[in-house]
Amino acid sequence: MKSSASQKLAVLLATASALVVTAGPIANACTRILFDTDHGIINTRSFDWSTELDNVAHFRPAGFKNASKPLDNYENVLEWEARYRSISFVETVMLAGATGHGINEHGMAADLLYQGWSLDALELHEDTGAPAVHIADTPSYLLENYKSAREVYDAYANGEWQVGWNQLTNNHRHPFHVSVSDPTGDVFQLELLKDGTPKAWFGNIGTEEGKLLRVHGNDPLVTEARVVLASYGDLNNPQLAKAIPGSPSPLGRFVRSQWLAEITSFSDLNYEQTMGKARNTFSMAAINAMDAPDEEIPAREEARYGTWVQFTTNLQSKQIMVDMHKYGYQMVLHFDDTAQFRESMCADMVEQSPKFRTPQWTACTDPVKYKHGT
């Protein structure tokens, strides 16, 4: 006989499947988990897709002149001069230069994640008149202009910026959403609801209310996420382990990630052990095997989406461990390694990884390798 939790999971998976099927062709990919440790907040995340993704690191100095990609449906498109030094990790193969992850000199991180439930809402989003930034450039804009999640939230609430969701990305509709985390554990998360209305969330992962923001995935949206987690009861219940889903589906990864974020202890560990445990825990929670099918969308090629790049970023020390799953190699860098840079610098980390353990930075002048960079 199935346990009560297993029965609830079956119902939730069936519901999610119905919702996903009606949404049209999508690739449910990527997960971000925040771990609160004695050695700082650790931001872990992955780049997942049904076809290959890359990872080009872009360092931008203070004073760097940047601009949003074009936005056809917004009157006031952002251009800016960077206030803070930052590294944006840019995907150039599939997503036309979208910044998926990044960190700035204050230890603030920004992440872009796919959110399939909002696919049909993109064209419903209307220009508010606020300065608009293309969703693909949103993490870079935030990293270069703000130093904390609270600042980002306040600026958004004051109408200082908006996301231009109603715009194609690489000739496709992509419902990306953004989250920002900082060394205090504060999180800003911006989603597009199914009616085309943006919804901003803010909290601290050290509070009961803010725990929900520890995990940012593809589905469900925050409102539905509360219902999903409530159906499991106490995540610390040892009997719950047998009911935790092993599926690569967005719902499976979300529940598994929240469970592991709740039960994983980082007490009595040194710094290296803490980073290793965060990386290991994220791997169990969210890394997707290249050929594992998602049972929610079995009839489509997008049902298979593997992990190409994995990040373990300590927001206090600003150390970044990057696993390139295409080749199986890892690079490790510290943000302060870029202290001597005075101009924009780039490094194709995936392609460098078979030969080097740290990024090999060069000026961003290669018209082929960096053609999608700003």
C-alpha positions in Angstrom: 0.0 0.0 0.0 1.3 3.5 -0.8 2.1 5.8 2.0 0.0 9.0 2.4 2.9 11.1 1.3 3.4 8.9 -1.8 -0.2 9.2 -2.7 0.0 13.0 -2.4 3.0 13.0 -4.6 1.2 11.0 -7.3 -1.6 13.6 -7.3 0.8 16.5 -7.4 2.8 15.0 -10.3 -0.4 14.3 -12.2 -1.5 17.9 -11.7 1.8 19.3 -12.7 1.9 17.1 -15.8 -1.5 18.4 -16.9 -0.3 22.0 -16.5 2.9 21.4 -18.3 1.3 19.7 -21.3 -1.0 22.6 -21.8 1.8 25.1 -21.7 3.3 24.2 -25.1 6.8 23.0 -25.9 9.2 23.9 -23.1 12.5 22.8 -21.5 12.2 22.7 -17.8 15.7 23.3 -16.8 18.0 24.7 -14.0 17.8 24.9 -10.2 19.2 27.2 -7.6 19.6 26.3 -3.9 20.9 28.5 -1.1 22.6 26.9 1.9 23.1 28.8 5.2 26.4 27.7 6.7 28.9 28.8 9.3 31.2 29.9 6.5 28.7 32.0 4.6 25.7 31.7 2.4 26.5 29.3 -0.5 24.6 29.7 -3.8 24.5 26.5 -5.8 22.9 26.2 -9.2 23.1 24.4 -12.5 22.7 25.2 -16.2 20.5 22.4 -17.7 19.0 22.1 -21.2 18.0 19.4 -23.8 21.0 20.5 -25.9 24.5 21.7 -25.1 25.0 24.9 -23.1 28.3 26.7 -22.6 29.7 29.0 -19.9 31.7 32.2 -20.8 32.8 34.3 -17.8 32.6 38.0 -18.4 34.4 40.3 -15.9 33.1 43.9 -16.1 34.9 46.7 -14.2 33.2 49.7 -12.5 32.5 52.3 -15.2 31.8 49.6 -17.9 29.3 50.9 -20.4 26.5 48.4 -20.9 23.0 48.2 -22.3 20.0 46.0 -22.5 19.4 44.0 -25.7 16.7 45.6 -27.9 13.1 45.5 -26.6 10.5 46.1 -29.3 7.5 46.5 -26.9 9.1 48.9 -24.3 9.6 52.6 -24.6 12.4 53.2 -22.1 15.2 50.6 -22.7 18.0 50.7 -20.1 21.6 51.7 -20.8 24.0 52.1 -17.8 27.5 52.5 -16.6 28.4 49.8 -14.1 28.8 51.0 -10.5 30.3 47.8 -9.2 32.8 45.2 -10.5 31.2 41.9 -11.4 31.5 38.5 -13.1 28.6 37.4 -15.3 28.6 33.8 -16.5 27.0 34.0 -20.0 25.5 31.2 -22.1 26.2 31.8 -25.8 25.1 28.7 -27.6 21.3 28.5 -27.1 20.4 31.7 -25.3 22.0 34.5 -27.3 24.2 35.8 -24.5 21.9 35.4 -21.5 23.6 35.8 -18.1 22.6 32.7 -16.1 24.6 33.3 -12.9 27.0 36.0 -11.6 28.4 37.7 -8.5 29.7 41.2 -7.8 32.3 42.8 -5.6 29.8 42.9 -2.6 29.1 39.1 -2.8 25.6 39.6 -4.2 24.7 36.9 -6.7 22.0 37.0 -9.4 20.5 34.0 -11.2 18.3 33.5 -14.3 16.1 30.4 -14.3 13.5 29.0 -16.7 9.9 29.0 -15.5 7.7 27.1 -17.8 4.4 27.9 -16.3 4.6 31.5 -17.5 5.3 30.8 -21.1 2.0 32.0 -22.4 2.1 35.0 -20.1 5.1 36.7 -21.8 3.0 38.5 -24.4 0.5 39.6 -21.8 3.2 41.6 -20.0 2.6 45.4 -20.5 5.1 48.2 -20.4 4.8 50.1 -17.1 6.9 53.0 -18.3 9.8 52.1 -16.0 13.3 51.7 -17.5 13.2 48.2 -19.0 16.0 45.5 -19.3 15.8 42.4 -21.4 15.3 39.3 -19.2 18.6 37.8 -20.6 20.5 40.9 -19.3 18.7 41.3 -16.0 21.3 39.5 -13.8 24.1 41.5 -15.3 22.2 44.8 -14.9 21.5 44.0 -11.2 25.0 42.9 -10.4 26.5 46.0 -12.0 24.1 48.5 -10.2 23.2 47.1 -6.8 25.0 45.7 -3.8 22.3 43.8 -1.9 19.0 42.0 -2.4 17.2 44.7 -0.3 18.5 47.4 -2.7 17.3 45.5 -5.7 13.9 45.0 -4.1 13.5 48.6 -3.1 14.6 49.8 -6.5 12.1 47.5 -8.2 9.3 48.6 -5.8 10.1 52.3 -6.5 9.8 51.7 -10.3 13.5 52.2 -11.1 13.5 49.2 -13.4 11.4 46.5 -14.9 11.9 43.3 -16.9 11.0 43.4 -20.6 9.5 39.9 -20.7 7.5 40.5 -23.9 10.4 39.9 -26.2 11.9 37.0 -28.0 15.2 35.5 -26.9 17.2 34.1 -29.7 14.0 34.0 -31.8 12.1 32.0 -29.2 9.8 32.8 -26.3 11.6 32.0 -23.1 9.9 32.6 -19.7 13.0 33.2 -17.6 12.7 34.5 -14.0 15.4 36.1 -11.9 16.5 35.8 -8.3 19.1 37.8 -6.2 20.8 36.6 -3.1 23.4 38.2 -0.8 25.8 37.3 2.1 23.1 38.2 4.7 20.7 35.5 3.4 18.3 38.0 1.9 16.6 36.9 -1.3 14.8 38.9 -4.0 12.8 36.8 -6.5 10.9 38.1 -9.5 8.4 35.9 -11.3 5.9 36.5 -14.1 2.4 35.2 -13.1 0.2 33.5 -15.6 -1.9 36.6 -16.2 1.2 38.6 -17.3 1.6 40.4 -13.9 5.0 40.4 -12.3 5.3 39.3 -8.7 8.2 40.3 -6.5 9.1 38.3 -3.4 11.6 39.2 -0.6 12.7 37.4 2.5 15.6 36.0 4.4 16.3 32.2 4.3 17.0 32.3 8.0 13.4 32.9 8.8 10.4 30.5 8.6 8.7 32.7 6.0 11.9 33.1 3.9 12.8 29.4 3.8 10.6 29.0 0.7 13.0 31.2 -1.2 16.0 28.9 -0.5 15.1 27.1 -3.7 14.4 28.7 -7.1 13.5 26.2 -9.8 11.4 26.0 -12.9 8.1 25.1 -11.3 6.1 25.7 -9.3 5.7 29.4 -8.8 6.0 30.6 -5.2 2.3 30.6 -4.5 1.9 27.0 -5.7 5.2 26.0 -4.0 3.6 26.7 -0.6 0.8 24.3 -1.3 3.3 21.6 -2.5 5.5 21.8 0.5 2.5 21.9 2.9 1.4 18.6 1.6 4.6 17.0 2.9 4.3 18.3 6.5 7.5 18.3 8.5 10.6 18.0 6.2 12.6 16.8 9.2 10.4 13.7 9.6 12.8 10.7 9.0 9.9 8.7 7.5 9.5 11.3 4.8 12.7 10.2 3.1 11.0 7.2 1.3 8.4 9.6 -0.2 10.8 12.2 -1.6 10.7 12.0 -5.4 13.7 11.0 -7.4 12.3 12.4 -10.6 14.3 14.9 -12.8 11.0 16.9 -13.3 10.8 20.4 -11.9 8.4 19.4 -9.2 10.6 16.5 -8.2 13.7 18.7 -8.0 11.9 21.4 -6.1 10.7 19.0 -3.3 14.0 17.2 -3.1 15.9 20.5 -3.0 13.8 21.9 -0.2 14.1 18.7 1.7 17.9 18.6 1.5 18.2 22.3 2.3 16.2 21.7 5.4 17.9 18.5 6.7 21.6 19.1 5.7 23.8 20.1 8.6 27.0 22.2 8.1 27.9 22.2 11.8 31.5 21.5 12.9 32.9 21.6 9.3 35.9 23.7 8.1 35.6 25.9 5.1 36.7 23.3 2.5 34.4 20.6 4.0 31.5 23.1 3.9 32.0 23.9 0.2 32.3 20.2 -0.6 29.2 19.3 1.3 27.2 22.0 -0.4 28.3 20.8 -3.8 27.6 17.2 -2.9 24.1 18.0 -1.6 23.2 20.1 -4.6 24.3 17.2 -6.8 21.8 14.8 -5.1 19.1 17.4 -5.3 19.3 18.9 -8.7 21.9 17.5 -11.1 20.2 15.9 -14.1 21.6 12.9 -16.0 21.9 13.6 -19.7 19.5 10.9 -20.8 17.1 10.7 -17.9 13.5 11.3 -19.1 11.1 13.6 -17.3 7.9 11.6 -16.8 5.8 14.7 -17.0 6.5 15.3 -20.7 7.5 11.9 -22.1 6.4 12.5 -25.6 8.8 15.3 -26.5 12.5 15.7 -27.0 12.5 18.4 -24.2 11.7 15.6 -21.8 15.4 15.0 -21.6 17.6 17.8 -20.3 21.0 17.2 -18.7 23.2 19.4 -16.5 26.0 21.1 -18.5 27.5 23.4 -15.9 27.2 23.5 -12.1 28.2 26.4 -9.7 29.0 26.4 -6.0 29.5 30.1 -5.1 30.3 31.3 -1.5 28.8 34.7 -1.1 31.0 35.6 1.8 34.4 34.5 0.5 33.4 35.0 -3.2 35.0 31.7 -4.2 33.3 30.0 -7.1 33.7 26.3 -8.0 32.5 25.5 -11.5 31.9 22.0 -12.8 31.8 21.5 -16.5 29.8 18.4 -17.0 30.5 18.3 -20.8 34.0 17.1 -20.0 33.9 16.3 -16.3 36.4 19.0 -15.3 36.2 21.7 -12.6 37.6 25.2 -12.3 37.9 27.2 -9.1 38.3 30.9 -8.9 37.9 33.8 -6.4 36.3 37.0 -7.4 39.3 38.9 -6.0 41.4 37.2 -8.7 40.1 39.9 -10.9 41.3 42.8 -8.7 44.0 43.9 -11.2 41.6 44.0 -14.2 40.8 47.5 -15.5 38.9 46.5 -18.6 36.3 43.9 -19.6 37.8 40.4 -19.6 36.5 37.0 -20.8 37.1 33.3 -20.4 35.4 30.4 -22.2 35.5 28.2 -19.2 34.0 25.0 -20.7 36.4 24.9 -23.6 39.4 25.8 -21.4 38.5 23.2 -18.7 40.3 20.2 -20.2 43.7 22.0 -19.9 43.3 24.6 -17.1 42.0 24.6 -13.5 41.5 28.3 -13.4 40.0 30.7 -16.1 42.4 32.0 -18.6 41.3 35.6 -19.0 41.7 37.6 -22.2 40.2 40.9 -23.5 36.7 40.3 -24.9 37.7 41.1 -28.5 37.2 37.7 -30.3 34.3 38.4 -32.7 33.3 34.7 -32.8 33.7 33.4 -29.3 32.3 36.5 -27.6 29.9 37.7 -30.4 26.9 37.5 -28.1 28.6 39.4 -25.2 27.6 43.0 -24.7 
